[in-house]
């Protein structure tokens, strides 16, 4: 069984919280990481923690797994 990583919750959470991609860049999330998120590629737990800290959310607000 293949599990697909989906970061679509991130973009909705960012809209809801009023956080822009520029704000993520200003807080240490680089362009390569943003590209990985857009392409549903793996990120580190440290990056997930940083995203949650900047946006003010929980991991489930950033990523979901589709089986």
SEKOLRO-668118 format. One record per atom (N, C-alpha, C, O, CB): residue number from 1; chain; atom name; x, y, z. Coordinates in Angstrom, 3 decimals. Glycine has a CB too. Layout:
<bavos>
[NUM "A" "CA" [X Y Z]]
...
</bavos>
This chain:
<bavos>
[1 "A" "N" [0.849 -1.188 0.000]]
[1 "A" "CA" [0.000 0.000 0.000]]
[1 "A" "C" [0.888 1.243 0.000]]
[1 "A" "O" [1.773 1.381 0.844]]
[1 "A" "CB" [-0.962 0.003 1.229]]
[2 "A" "N" [0.650 2.128 -0.933]]
[2 "A" "CA" [1.439 3.343 -1.068]]
[2 "A" "C" [0.736 4.489 -0.344]]
[2 "A" "O" [-0.467 4.695 -0.503]]
[2 "A" "CB" [1.666 3.690 -2.561]]
[3 "A" "N" [1.503 5.227 0.449]]
[3 "A" "CA" [0.974 6.401 1.137]]
[3 "A" "C" [1.496 7.647 0.430]]
[3 "A" "O" [2.697 7.789 0.199]]
[3 "A" "CB" [1.375 6.402 2.652]]
[4 "A" "N" [0.585 8.537 0.093]]
[4 "A" "CA" [0.944 9.774 -0.587]]
[4 "A" "C" [0.912 10.919 0.420]]
[4 "A" "O" [-0.042 11.069 1.184]]
[4 "A" "CB" [-0.015 10.055 -1.781]]
[5 "A" "N" [1.963 11.714 0.405]]
[5 "A" "CA" [2.032 12.897 1.265]]
[5 "A" "C" [1.332 14.039 0.541]]
[5 "A" "O" [1.601 14.291 -0.634]]
[5 "A" "CB" [3.519 13.273 1.617]]
[6 "A" "N" [0.447 14.722 1.232]]
[6 "A" "CA" [-0.312 15.819 0.629]]
[6 "A" "C" [-0.226 17.056 1.522]]
[6 "A" "O" [-0.656 17.035 2.676]]
[6 "A" "CB" [-1.794 15.409 0.406]]
[7 "A" "N" [0.337 18.131 0.970]]
[7 "A" "CA" [0.484 19.375 1.727]]
[7 "A" "C" [-0.617 20.384 1.426]]
[7 "A" "O" [-0.483 21.559 1.769]]
[7 "A" "CB" [1.826 19.996 1.434]]
[8 "A" "N" [-1.697 19.951 0.794]]
[8 "A" "CA" [-2.785 20.895 0.506]]
[8 "A" "C" [-3.360 21.552 1.763]]
[8 "A" "O" [-3.799 22.699 1.690]]
[8 "A" "CB" [-3.894 20.184 -0.237]]
[9 "A" "N" [-3.375 20.864 2.921]]
[9 "A" "CA" [-3.850 21.559 4.127]]
[9 "A" "C" [-2.998 22.778 4.487]]
[9 "A" "O" [-3.505 23.740 5.064]]
[9 "A" "CB" [-3.871 20.596 5.300]]
[10 "A" "N" [-1.710 22.742 4.149]]
[10 "A" "CA" [-0.820 23.869 4.446]]
[10 "A" "C" [-1.319 25.144 3.792]]
[10 "A" "O" [-1.409 26.188 4.439]]
[10 "A" "CB" [0.605 23.567 3.979]]
[11 "A" "N" [-1.641 25.060 2.516]]
[11 "A" "CA" [-2.025 26.261 1.768]]
[11 "A" "C" [-3.345 26.836 2.290]]
[11 "A" "O" [-3.513 28.054 2.352]]
[11 "A" "CB" [-2.145 25.939 0.265]]
[12 "A" "N" [-4.271 25.966 2.662]]
[12 "A" "CA" [-5.539 26.431 3.239]]
[12 "A" "C" [-5.297 27.052 4.614]]
[12 "A" "O" [-5.885 28.085 4.935]]
[12 "A" "CB" [-6.553 25.261 3.348]]
[13 "A" "N" [-4.446 26.441 5.423]]
[13 "A" "CA" [-4.121 26.974 6.750]]
[13 "A" "C" [-3.444 28.332 6.626]]
[13 "A" "O" [-3.737 29.243 7.401]]
[13 "A" "CB" [-3.214 25.997 7.523]]
[14 "A" "N" [-2.550 28.473 5.668]]
[14 "A" "CA" [-1.877 29.758 5.456]]
[14 "A" "C" [-2.897 30.837 5.080]]
[14 "A" "O" [-2.831 31.956 5.589]]
[14 "A" "CB" [-0.796 29.631 4.352]]
[15 "A" "N" [-3.835 30.506 4.193]]
[15 "A" "CA" [-4.878 31.476 3.815]]
[15 "A" "C" [-5.710 31.871 5.031]]
[15 "A" "O" [-5.975 33.050 5.265]]
[15 "A" "CB" [-5.796 30.891 2.712]]
[16 "A" "N" [-6.113 30.866 5.795]]
[16 "A" "CA" [-6.959 31.102 6.958]]
[16 "A" "C" [-6.251 31.955 8.014]]
[16 "A" "O" [-6.880 32.793 8.660]]
[16 "A" "CB" [-7.390 29.775 7.566]]
[17 "A" "N" [-4.960 31.744 8.186]]
[17 "A" "CA" [-4.188 32.463 9.204]]
[17 "A" "C" [-3.554 33.747 8.676]]
[17 "A" "O" [-2.928 34.487 9.435]]
[17 "A" "CB" [-3.110 31.565 9.756]]
[18 "A" "N" [-3.712 34.012 7.387]]
[18 "A" "CA" [-3.162 35.233 6.810]]
[18 "A" "C" [-1.650 35.239 6.712]]
[18 "A" "O" [-1.021 36.288 6.855]]
[18 "A" "CB" [-3.600 36.402 7.609]]
[19 "A" "N" [-1.054 34.068 6.468]]
[19 "A" "CA" [0.399 33.953 6.352]]
[19 "A" "C" [0.758 33.757 4.875]]
[19 "A" "O" [0.187 32.900 4.201]]
[19 "A" "CB" [0.944 32.768 7.225]]
[20 "A" "N" [1.698 34.548 4.384]]
[20 "A" "CA" [2.107 34.465 2.979]]
[20 "A" "C" [3.391 33.646 2.833]]
[20 "A" "O" [4.093 33.374 3.807]]
[20 "A" "CB" [2.308 35.876 2.393]]
[21 "A" "N" [3.673 33.265 1.589]]
[21 "A" "CA" [4.924 32.567 1.318]]
[21 "A" "C" [6.105 33.478 1.642]]
[21 "A" "O" [7.149 33.003 2.089]]
[21 "A" "CB" [4.985 32.102 -0.154]]
[22 "A" "N" [5.948 34.763 1.423]]
[22 "A" "CA" [7.011 35.720 1.746]]
[22 "A" "C" [7.322 35.686 3.245]]
[22 "A" "O" [8.487 35.750 3.639]]
[22 "A" "CB" [6.604 37.151 1.314]]
[23 "A" "N" [6.287 35.587 4.076]]
[23 "A" "CA" [6.509 35.505 5.523]]
[23 "A" "C" [7.258 34.233 5.883]]
[23 "A" "O" [8.095 34.242 6.786]]
[23 "A" "CB" [5.174 35.562 6.281]]
[24 "A" "N" [6.965 33.132 5.184]]
[24 "A" "CA" [7.702 31.893 5.440]]
[24 "A" "C" [9.174 32.083 5.086]]
[24 "A" "O" [10.057 31.663 5.835]]
[24 "A" "CB" [7.097 30.716 4.631]]
[25 "A" "N" [9.436 32.719 3.943]]
[25 "A" "CA" [10.819 32.988 3.531]]
[25 "A" "C" [11.535 33.855 4.566]]
[25 "A" "O" [12.709 33.626 4.859]]
[25 "A" "CB" [10.848 33.678 2.151]]
[26 "A" "N" [10.844 34.838 5.116]]
[26 "A" "CA" [11.427 35.731 6.115]]
[26 "A" "C" [11.725 35.007 7.432]]
[26 "A" "O" [12.528 35.478 8.237]]
[26 "A" "CB" [10.490 36.904 6.371]]
[27 "A" "N" [11.073 33.861 7.643]]
[27 "A" "CA" [11.245 33.118 8.891]]
[27 "A" "C" [12.028 31.819 8.713]]
[27 "A" "O" [11.896 30.895 9.516]]
[27 "A" "CB" [9.896 32.810 9.487]]
[28 "A" "N" [12.847 31.749 7.656]]
[28 "A" "CA" [13.779 30.637 7.532]]
[28 "A" "C" [13.338 29.462 6.683]]
[28 "A" "O" [14.052 28.462 6.619]]
[28 "A" "CB" [14.081 30.147 8.846]]
[29 "A" "N" [12.189 29.544 6.027]]
[29 "A" "CA" [11.775 28.497 5.096]]
[29 "A" "C" [12.283 28.930 3.721]]
[29 "A" "O" [11.856 29.958 3.197]]
[29 "A" "CB" [10.191 28.276 5.105]]
[30 "A" "N" [13.196 28.145 3.135]]
[30 "A" "CA" [13.809 28.595 1.877]]
[30 "A" "C" [12.983 28.199 0.648]]
[30 "A" "O" [12.013 27.447 0.738]]
[30 "A" "CB" [15.216 28.020 1.752]]
[31 "A" "N" [13.407 28.736 -0.507]]
[31 "A" "CA" [12.695 28.481 -1.763]]
[31 "A" "C" [12.669 27.004 -2.126]]
[31 "A" "O" [11.675 26.513 -2.661]]
[31 "A" "CB" [13.332 29.267 -2.889]]
[32 "A" "N" [13.752 26.293 -1.841]]
[32 "A" "CA" [13.816 24.859 -2.143]]
[32 "A" "C" [12.756 24.100 -1.341]]
[32 "A" "O" [12.109 23.189 -1.859]]
[32 "A" "CB" [15.229 24.299 -1.832]]
[33 "A" "N" [12.588 24.477 -0.098]]
[33 "A" "CA" [11.579 23.832 0.744]]
[33 "A" "C" [10.180 24.156 0.245]]
[33 "A" "O" [9.325 23.271 0.193]]
[33 "A" "CB" [11.734 24.270 2.208]]
[34 "A" "N" [9.932 25.405 -0.120]]
[34 "A" "CA" [8.624 25.773 -0.669]]
[34 "A" "C" [8.334 24.974 -1.930]]
[34 "A" "O" [7.204 24.534 -2.142]]
[34 "A" "CB" [8.563 27.284 -0.970]]
[35 "A" "N" [9.345 24.783 -2.766]]
[35 "A" "CA" [9.177 23.984 -3.981]]
[35 "A" "C" [8.840 22.535 -3.630]]
[35 "A" "O" [7.978 21.927 -4.264]]
[35 "A" "CB" [10.454 24.041 -4.845]]
[36 "A" "N" [9.513 21.984 -2.627]]
[36 "A" "CA" [9.219 20.613 -2.180]]
[36 "A" "C" [7.778 20.502 -1.681]]
[36 "A" "O" [7.089 19.523 -1.967]]
[36 "A" "CB" [10.202 20.183 -1.064]]
[37 "A" "N" [7.334 21.501 -0.941]]
[37 "A" "CA" [5.963 21.491 -0.428]]
[37 "A" "C" [4.957 21.539 -1.570]]
[37 "A" "O" [3.946 20.838 -1.537]]
[37 "A" "CB" [5.737 22.673 0.525]]
[38 "A" "N" [5.225 22.357 -2.575]]
[38 "A" "CA" [4.322 22.471 -3.727]]
[38 "A" "C" [4.249 21.171 -4.512]]
[38 "A" "O" [3.221 20.860 -5.115]]
[38 "A" "CB" [4.772 23.602 -4.646]]
[39 "A" "N" [5.354 20.401 -4.505]]
[39 "A" "CA" [5.419 19.145 -5.254]]
[39 "A" "C" [5.132 17.927 -4.382]]
[39 "A" "O" [5.327 16.792 -4.817]]
[39 "A" "CB" [6.781 18.998 -5.895]]
[40 "A" "N" [4.665 18.158 -3.144]]
[40 "A" "CA" [4.345 17.083 -2.193]]
[40 "A" "C" [5.522 16.135 -1.968]]
[40 "A" "O" [5.345 14.920 -1.890]]
[40 "A" "CB" [3.143 16.291 -2.690]]
[41 "A" "N" [6.724 16.704 -1.865]]
[41 "A" "CA" [7.917 15.915 -1.566]]
[41 "A" "C" [8.182 15.946 -0.061]]
[41 "A" "O" [7.597 16.743 0.672]]
[41 "A" "CB" [9.148 16.451 -2.352]]
[42 "A" "N" [9.067 15.070 0.377]]
[42 "A" "CA" [9.385 14.969 1.799]]
[42 "A" "C" [10.046 16.240 2.333]]
[42 "A" "O" [10.811 16.905 1.636]]
[42 "A" "CB" [10.292 13.776 2.044]]
[43 "A" "N" [9.728 16.557 3.592]]
[43 "A" "CA" [10.416 17.610 4.327]]
[43 "A" "C" [10.845 17.016 5.664]]
[43 "A" "O" [10.364 15.950 6.048]]
[43 "A" "CB" [9.500 18.881 4.523]]
[44 "A" "N" [11.729 17.684 6.366]]
[44 "A" "CA" [12.191 17.185 7.660]]
[44 "A" "C" [11.197 17.555 8.756]]
[44 "A" "O" [10.357 18.438 8.582]]
[44 "A" "CB" [13.588 17.747 7.991]]
[45 "A" "N" [11.308 16.874 9.870]]
[45 "A" "CA" [10.474 17.198 11.026]]
[45 "A" "C" [10.816 18.591 11.546]]
[45 "A" "O" [9.939 19.302 12.038]]
[45 "A" "CB" [10.655 16.147 12.142]]
[46 "A" "N" [12.075 18.982 11.442]]
[46 "A" "CA" [12.488 20.319 11.856]]
[46 "A" "C" [11.756 21.384 11.021]]
[46 "A" "O" [11.313 22.404 11.548]]
[46 "A" "CB" [14.026 20.478 11.716]]
[47 "A" "N" [11.641 21.127 9.719]]
[47 "A" "CA" [10.919 22.052 8.847]]
[47 "A" "C" [9.441 22.086 9.204]]
[47 "A" "O" [8.832 23.155 9.232]]
[47 "A" "CB" [11.099 21.658 7.375]]
[48 "A" "N" [8.866 20.928 9.474]]
[48 "A" "CA" [7.456 20.868 9.877]]
[48 "A" "C" [7.242 21.657 11.165]]
[48 "A" "O" [6.262 22.390 11.295]]
[48 "A" "CB" [7.001 19.402 10.065]]
[49 "A" "N" [8.161 21.503 12.113]]
[49 "A" "CA" [8.078 22.242 13.372]]
[49 "A" "C" [8.165 23.749 13.123]]
[49 "A" "O" [7.425 24.528 13.724]]
[49 "A" "CB" [9.197 21.794 14.333]]
[50 "A" "N" [9.073 24.154 12.232]]
[50 "A" "CA" [9.246 25.569 11.922]]
[50 "A" "C" [7.987 26.128 11.258]]
[50 "A" "O" [7.541 27.224 11.596]]
[50 "A" "CB" [10.472 25.775 11.011]]
[51 "A" "N" [7.412 25.374 10.310]]
[51 "A" "CA" [6.170 25.807 9.661]]
[51 "A" "C" [5.060 26.017 10.687]]
[51 "A" "O" [4.367 27.034 10.670]]
[51 "A" "CB" [5.727 24.777 8.609]]
[52 "A" "N" [4.904 25.054 11.567]]
[52 "A" "CA" [3.861 25.146 12.593]]
[52 "A" "C" [4.095 26.342 13.509]]
[52 "A" "O" [3.143 27.014 13.906]]
[52 "A" "CB" [3.809 23.856 13.421]]
[53 "A" "N" [5.334 26.607 13.840]]
[53 "A" "CA" [5.675 27.729 14.702]]
[53 "A" "C" [5.366 29.064 14.028]]
[53 "A" "O" [4.777 29.955 14.641]]
[53 "A" "CB" [7.148 27.666 15.090]]
[54 "A" "N" [5.764 29.197 12.766]]
[54 "A" "CA" [5.543 30.446 12.034]]
[54 "A" "C" [4.055 30.692 11.811]]
[54 "A" "O" [3.570 31.808 11.997]]
[54 "A" "CB" [6.281 30.417 10.686]]
[55 "A" "N" [3.336 29.652 11.415]]
[55 "A" "CA" [1.915 29.809 11.089]]
[55 "A" "C" [1.049 29.815 12.342]]
[55 "A" "O" [-0.010 30.442 12.363]]
[55 "A" "CB" [1.460 28.693 10.153]]
[56 "A" "N" [1.495 29.120 13.389]]
[56 "A" "CA" [0.692 29.004 14.608]]
[56 "A" "C" [-0.345 27.914 14.479]]
[56 "A" "O" [-1.525 28.125 14.762]]
[56 "A" "CB" [0.015 30.324 14.930]]
[57 "A" "N" [0.111 26.723 14.042]]
[57 "A" "CA" [-0.818 25.624 13.807]]
[57 "A" "C" [-0.211 24.302 14.273]]
[57 "A" "O" [0.875 24.278 14.851]]
[57 "A" "CB" [-1.195 25.544 12.319]]
[58 "A" "N" [-0.911 23.225 14.020]]
[58 "A" "CA" [-0.471 21.876 14.366]]
[58 "A" "C" [-0.071 21.125 13.090]]
[58 "A" "O" [-0.467 21.531 11.998]]
[58 "A" "CB" [-1.592 21.109 15.131]]
[59 "A" "N" [0.707 20.035 13.206]]
[59 "A" "CA" [1.129 19.285 12.018]]
[59 "A" "C" [-0.031 18.845 11.111]]
[59 "A" "O" [0.116 18.840 9.889]]
[59 "A" "CB" [1.905 18.070 12.448]]
[60 "A" "N" [-1.153 18.487 11.679]]
[60 "A" "CA" [-2.312 18.082 10.881]]
[60 "A" "C" [-2.890 19.210 10.047]]
[60 "A" "O" [-3.654 18.970 9.112]]
[60 "A" "CB" [-3.379 17.537 11.777]]
[61 "A" "N" [-2.523 20.450 10.384]]
[61 "A" "CA" [-2.947 21.604 9.593]]
[61 "A" "C" [-2.010 21.837 8.405]]
[61 "A" "O" [-2.271 22.699 7.566]]
[61 "A" "CB" [-3.003 22.859 10.474]]
[62 "A" "N" [-0.922 21.069 8.336]]
[62 "A" "CA" [0.094 21.244 7.294]]
[62 "A" "C" [0.101 20.079 6.315]]
[62 "A" "O" [0.232 20.282 5.108]]
[62 "A" "CB" [1.474 21.399 7.922]]
[63 "A" "N" [-0.036 18.880 6.819]]
[63 "A" "CA" [0.132 17.683 5.977]]
[63 "A" "C" [-0.952 16.641 6.290]]
[63 "A" "O" [-1.436 16.532 7.416]]
[63 "A" "CB" [1.543 17.064 6.187]]
[64 "A" "N" [-1.308 15.884 5.249]]
[64 "A" "CA" [-2.161 14.720 5.460]]
[64 "A" "C" [-1.607 13.589 4.611]]
[64 "A" "O" [-0.897 13.821 3.633]]
[64 "A" "CB" [-3.659 15.023 5.101]]
[65 "A" "N" [-1.936 12.371 4.991]]
[65 "A" "CA" [-1.465 11.195 4.287]]
[65 "A" "C" [-2.649 10.520 3.600]]
[65 "A" "O" [-3.691 10.295 4.216]]
[65 "A" "CB" [-0.750 10.217 5.254]]
[66 "A" "N" [-2.480 10.205 2.335]]
[66 "A" "CA" [-3.529 9.541 1.556]]
[66 "A" "C" [-3.040 8.156 1.207]]
[66 "A" "O" [-1.966 7.992 0.627]]
[66 "A" "CB" [-3.896 10.348 0.267]]
[67 "A" "N" [-3.828 7.161 1.560]]
[67 "A" "CA" [-3.452 5.770 1.253]]
[67 "A" "C" [-4.131 5.316 -0.016]]
[67 "A" "O" [-3.943 4.177 -0.444]]
[67 "A" "CB" [-3.820 4.825 2.414]]
</bavos>
